[in-house]
Amino acid sequence: MAERCVDPRGGERVLGLVKDGVFYEAYRSESGEIVLVDSEQDHLPVVCESLDGVRVARVDCGENCYVFDSHVLRRTLRQVLGFARKGGGSFVLDMSSISLVGEAHLNALEHVNAYLEARGRRLVVVTASGVVTREILAAAPALEGRIFSREDKALAWATG
């Protein structure tokens, strides 16, 4: 018997998908069934904290997140900018959960970088995807040399 109604909080989140201004999350239930849930958010979840005196914002949209909508990512980056404004020094943006995104969706990243640089601060980005790295550099070439595949390396650069 297939489960008809699954509480996503009880399953394992396996995928985030952004399409047409809506963030969807896919969960695997205990029986292995995949359930797609409209998260009803207009931005991706972001967790922010301070580590070693550096503000870190992590986009938390599951292990694999595919972004096909620029509006949701722009709103997310606007929220990230709010986090960045509250601190000093370098700022690390961990986008390692995003596996696929288009260059045009990342234009707001240049705005975050420009804001920080105008205040003598640096934006450092973490991404595990070569595709995302390429798109980040196309949207914000100033980030050359400040994109890392692991958060610990980004933190070391930001504090060094």
Solvent accessible surface area in square Angstrom, and as a share of the most:
residue,aa,sasa,rsa
1,M,240,1.07
2,A,72,0.56
3,E,64,0.29
4,R,232,0.85
5,C,124,0.74
6,V,23,0.13
7,D,72,0.38
8,P,32,0.20
9,R,209,0.76
10,G,55,0.53
11,G,20,0.19
12,E,94,0.42
13,R,65,0.24
14,V,30,0.17
15,L,52,0.26
16,G,0,0.00
17,L,43,0.21
18,V,0,0.00
19,K,96,0.41
20,D,111,0.57
21,G,26,0.25
22,V,41,0.24
23,F,0,0.00
24,Y,60,0.23
25,E,16,0.07
26,A,4,0.03
27,Y,28,0.11
28,R,99,0.36
29,S,7,0.05
30,E,169,0.76
31,S,81,0.52
32,G,40,0.39
33,E,63,0.28
34,I,93,0.47
35,V,32,0.19
36,L,104,0.52
37,V,41,0.23
38,D,67,0.35
39,S,26,0.17
40,E,154,0.69
41,Q,62,0.27
42,D,72,0.37
43,H,52,0.23
44,L,0,0.00
45,P,28,0.18
46,V,20,0.11
47,V,78,0.45
48,C,33,0.20
49,E,68,0.30
50,S,68,0.44
51,L,55,0.27
52,D,122,0.63
53,G,69,0.67
54,V,7,0.04
55,R,47,0.17
56,V,0,0.00
57,A,0,0.00
58,R,60,0.22
59,V,6,0.04
60,D,56,0.29
61,C,0,0.00
62,G,13,0.12
63,E,131,0.59
64,N,62,0.32
65,C,0,0.00
66,Y,68,0.26
67,V,3,0.02
68,F,107,0.45
69,D,13,0.07
70,S,18,0.12
71,H,98,0.44
72,V,0,0.00
73,L,0,0.00
74,R,91,0.33
75,R,85,0.31
76,T,0,0.00
77,L,1,0.01
78,R,154,0.56
79,Q,65,0.29
80,V,0,0.00
81,L,8,0.04
82,G,26,0.25
83,F,38,0.16
84,A,0,0.00
85,R,131,0.48
86,K,148,0.63
87,G,26,0.25
88,G,48,0.47
89,G,43,0.42
90,S,17,0.11
91,F,0,0.00
92,V,0,0.00
93,L,0,0.00
94,D,12,0.06
95,M,0,0.00
96,S,45,0.29
97,S,16,0.11
98,I,1,0.00
99,S,29,0.19
100,L,67,0.33
101,V,5,0.03
102,G,29,0.28
103,E,74,0.33
104,A,62,0.48
105,H,32,0.14
106,L,0,0.00
107,N,83,0.43
108,A,22,0.17
109,L,0,0.00
110,E,62,0.28
111,H,107,0.48
112,V,2,0.01
113,N,0,0.00
114,A,50,0.39
115,Y,36,0.14
116,L,0,0.00
117,E,65,0.29
118,A,82,0.63
119,R,131,0.48
120,G,73,0.70
121,R,20,0.07
122,R,114,0.41
123,L,0,0.00
124,V,0,0.00
125,V,0,0.00
126,V,2,0.01
127,T,4,0.02
128,A,76,0.59
129,S,19,0.12
130,G,60,0.58
131,V,55,0.32
132,V,0,0.00
133,T,38,0.22
134,R,144,0.53
135,E,26,0.12
136,I,0,0.00
137,L,48,0.24
138,A,51,0.39
139,A,14,0.10
140,A,0,0.00
141,P,89,0.56
142,A,50,0.38
143,L,0,0.00
144,E,125,0.56
145,G,53,0.51
146,R,14,0.05
147,I,31,0.16
148,F,44,0.18
149,S,71,0.46
150,R,127,0.46
151,E,37,0.17
152,D,77,0.40
153,K,101,0.43
154,A,0,0.00
155,L,24,0.12
156,A,66,0.51
157,W,106,0.37
158,A,15,0.11
159,T,72,0.42
160,G,100,0.96
